[in-house]
Structures are given as C-alpha cells and as structure tokens.
Amino acid sequence: MMKAAQNRREKFFRKLSKGLKNDWEEVASHCGIPHEEIENIKASTCNPHLHEKSFQFLVKLWEKFPHLEDWSGKLLQALGTAERMDLVEQLQGFRLNEKTIQDTMDEGSLDSEPSLTSSSSQKGLPGDSSVPENSKRSENEGILKTASQNGNAKPEGSVATKTTPKRKRKLSKDAKENGAGPHSSPKKRTKPSTTKPVKPPKGGLKKIKDICEEGSHTWYIKAWLDHWCKKEYKKGPVKGPNKFHCSFFLRDKSEETIYTSIFCNNKKECKSLWRYIKGCSKKKPLYIRRLNVKKEDIPKYLNVPGKSNCKLILNEHSEVTKA
C-alpha cells in the first residue's frame, strides 16, 4: 500500500514539475522552504533542467511535511499566491483521488473484521444449552401427533414442519395505475442529487459588450461558442509559423459576440483549450479568466456585423472551466 501511494505521488510530482518550471522558486519560497535550500537545488549540477529542479523542490516539501493534508495544503496556498490556478486544479484533483483511495481502504479493513457474536449463542440453534431437552422432545411429539391426525404422519424420527400459504402483496392504487404486478419488486428510492454548483473564478464578471480596455485583466466572462471562423478550426487547432492557433466568436447573455483566438506554443495545451470551446453551448457555458484584450478590427473576410474592435486572446496561462 505504501509503495503504491509513493508511486502515485512521484508520478504526480513529475507531471506537476513540468508545468511549474520557471515559477518553482517563487512557489518554494511561499511554501516556507529556506533560502539556503532553494539555492542548493539551483546550484545542483545533477539536475540542469528546470523541471528536474522543480521536482526536487516538491520532494523536499514532502520530506518536510509527509502527511498529504500538510504538504498539499501548503502547496495549494503557494500556487494560489503565485496565480498558478491551472496547477491548483491539478493538485486538487490529485488530493481528492488520494482521499477517496484512503477512505475505500479504510472501509475494506472494517468489513474484514470478524463478528463479535457467536452463532451458537443465538436462541434455538444447535449448541444452545438454554432450551431444555425435555421441552424439545415434547414439542416434536406434539407436531407428530397433529400430523398423524391429518393423515400426514411422517416416519419415526422425522419432524413435520408447518407450511404457511404465501400472502399476496397488496398493491397501492398508484402502483396498480403504474402497471405494477404482485410479484414486481418495489422501486428503489433515489437520493436527491448532492452535486455542488461550480463556484465562479476570482474577479468580477465582465459582459462582452463592456470589454474595451486593452491588456491583461483579472475579471472573467461567462460565455459560449457562437461559431468558428473557419471550417478547419472545427477539427482542431492549426499549426502556424510560430504557434498553434484557432479562431472563433464567443457570445454571452448580453447577446454580443467577440472575436477570440487561442495561441499556444504547445499543441497539447492548445487542443485542451480547443476541446473546452468545442464542447460548450448556451446551455453549457464556460468561465474564462486571465484573458488578454487586444485592439484589432474584425477581418473583413469573416463578414460579421458589429462595431467591436477588440479581440480576446487565450494562451497557456488562461483559465477555462465549465460553469
């Protein structure tokens, strides 16, 4: 069990360190790792790559705080301070998965404990000394006598058993109307859904019609895909000269649309954002945060009516979640 948990933790640290990279020093400082230890990791010649140094920091954090609640709690707070919400979601998922595994194993250990009550201590079972032998014999004789009077006497040494006719289960008026029969099993009661609503991200909600200021912002929008700019974008991101990209129009409750593009260096990250956009709709909107706003007129070839000269840009640091 310990080895399996260690393997899961190391695998997760490898994945997290690749995303942390340049920010690992800041996050380590927020976690309370001393400056001397951070310098030692930086100076290590055995791990020249940034993701390896980031991995060593995570191992160091776990060594200082070996309990899941301790090291993950400090890391969650530090990532939030460094505004790495993309990694916060990964850590929250790992933390929840580990707790679920632990709870399942705890329940299994409780189920495997032996029962404290002995079967022989129950009344009427073999080995029960509380019932006198004479009373048992007289009871058997009475049953045999009754059976012989009814013409159903059993051979000597056997005991006749009473049989009671099966009672038909009465059906309520509602059950009869729904077509339930006397042998149909009752419907199981379903528990009400306990799914918690998704919390909106930090910052204020911004309507598309109010977006006009250029630059990066802390607000978020609640929007959905209106349409793709080109047919090829429906199949996935396209590789450009420098980055992978795709373009589309978003719409929100203000009934305004805005020209939007995704630009990422990594194809995997670009396709991850693209999947969110492809799967959303008016009934399944998205929360989108950490956007860049750029002043840019809508290309004439798109032939889209509107006076907005702003464009939204999503990249590796943008946050996209289901609303």
Secondary structure in CASP SS format (residue, H / E / C, confidence):
PFRMAT SS
TARGET T0000
AUTHOR 0000-0000-0000
METHOD secondary structure of the structure
MODEL  1
M C 1.00
M H 1.00
K H 1.00
A H 1.00
A H 1.00
Q H 1.00
N H 1.00
R H 1.00
R H 1.00
E H 1.00
K H 1.00
F H 1.00
F H 1.00
R H 1.00
K H 1.00
L H 1.00
S H 1.00
K H 1.00
G H 1.00
L H 1.00
K H 1.00
N H 1.00
D H 1.00
W H 1.00
E H 1.00
E H 1.00
V H 1.00
A H 1.00
S H 1.00
H H 1.00
C C 1.00
G C 1.00
I C 1.00
P C 1.00
H H 1.00
E H 1.00
E H 1.00
I H 1.00
E H 1.00
N H 1.00
I H 1.00
K H 1.00
A H 1.00
S C 1.00
T C 1.00
C C 1.00
N C 1.00
P C 1.00
H C 1.00
L H 1.00
H H 1.00
E H 1.00
K H 1.00
S H 1.00
F H 1.00
Q H 1.00
F H 1.00
L H 1.00
V H 1.00
K H 1.00
L H 1.00
W H 1.00
E H 1.00
K H 1.00
F C 1.00
P C 1.00
H C 1.00
L H 1.00
E H 1.00
D H 1.00
W H 1.00
S H 1.00
G H 1.00
K H 1.00
L H 1.00
L H 1.00
Q H 1.00
A H 1.00
L H 1.00
G H 1.00
T H 1.00
A C 1.00
E C 1.00
R C 1.00
M H 1.00
D H 1.00
L H 1.00
V H 1.00
E H 1.00
Q H 1.00
L H 1.00
Q H 1.00
G H 1.00
F H 1.00
R H 1.00
L H 1.00
N H 1.00
E H 1.00
K H 1.00
T H 1.00
I H 1.00
Q H 1.00
D H 1.00
T H 1.00
M H 1.00
D H 1.00
E H 1.00
G H 1.00
S H 1.00
L H 1.00
D H 1.00
S C 1.00
E C 1.00
P C 1.00
S C 1.00
L C 1.00
T C 1.00
S C 1.00
S H 1.00
S H 1.00
S H 1.00
Q C 1.00
K C 1.00
G C 1.00
L C 1.00
P C 1.00
G C 1.00
D C 1.00
S C 1.00
S C 1.00
V C 1.00
P C 1.00
E H 1.00
N H 1.00
S H 1.00
K H 1.00
R H 1.00
S H 1.00
E H 1.00
N H 1.00
E H 1.00
G H 1.00
I H 1.00
L H 1.00
K H 1.00
T H 1.00
A H 1.00
S H 1.00
Q H 1.00
N C 1.00
G C 1.00
N C 1.00
A C 1.00
K C 1.00
P C 1.00
E C 1.00
G C 1.00
S C 1.00
V C 1.00
A C 1.00
T C 1.00
K C 1.00
T C 1.00
T C 1.00
P C 1.00
K C 1.00
R C 1.00
K C 1.00
R C 1.00
K C 1.00
L C 1.00
S C 1.00
K H 1.00
D H 1.00
A H 1.00
K H 1.00
E H 1.00
N C 1.00
G C 1.00
A C 1.00
G C 1.00
P C 1.00
H C 1.00
S C 1.00
S C 1.00
P C 1.00
K C 1.00
K C 1.00
R C 1.00
T C 1.00
K C 1.00
P C 1.00
S C 1.00
T C 1.00
T C 1.00
K C 1.00
P C 1.00
V C 1.00
K C 1.00
P C 1.00
P C 1.00
K C 1.00
G C 1.00
G C 1.00
L E 1.00
K C 1.00
K C 1.00
I H 1.00
K H 1.00
D H 1.00
I C 1.00
C C 1.00
E C 1.00
E C 1.00
G E 1.00
S E 1.00
H C 1.00
T C 1.00
W C 1.00
Y E 1.00
I E 1.00
K E 1.00
A E 1.00
W E 1.00
L E 1.00
D E 1.00
H E 1.00
W E 1.00
C C 1.00
K C 1.00
K H 1.00
E H 1.00
Y H 1.00
K H 1.00
K C 1.00
G C 1.00
P C 1.00
V E 1.00
K E 1.00
G C 1.00
P C 1.00
N C 1.00
K C 1.00
F E 1.00
H E 1.00
C E 1.00
S E 1.00
F E 1.00
F E 1.00
L E 1.00
R E 1.00
D C 1.00
K C 1.00
S C 1.00
E C 1.00
E C 1.00
T E 1.00
I E 1.00
Y E 1.00
T E 1.00
S E 1.00
I E 1.00
F E 1.00
C E 1.00
N C 1.00
N C 1.00
K H 1.00
K H 1.00
E H 1.00
C H 1.00
K H 1.00
S H 1.00
L H 1.00
W H 1.00
R H 1.00
Y H 1.00
I H 1.00
K H 1.00
G H 1.00
C C 1.00
S C 1.00
K C 1.00
K C 1.00
K C 1.00
P C 1.00
L E 1.00
Y E 1.00
I E 1.00
R E 1.00
R C 1.00
L C 1.00
N E 1.00
V E 1.00
K E 1.00
K E 1.00
E C 1.00
D C 1.00
I C 1.00
P C 1.00
K H 1.00
Y H 1.00
L H 1.00
N C 1.00
V C 1.00
P C 1.00
G C 1.00
K C 1.00
S C 1.00
N C 1.00
C E 1.00
K E 1.00
L E 1.00
I E 1.00
L E 1.00
N C 1.00
E C 1.00
H C 1.00
S C 1.00
E E 1.00
V E 1.00
T E 1.00
K E 1.00
A C 1.00
END
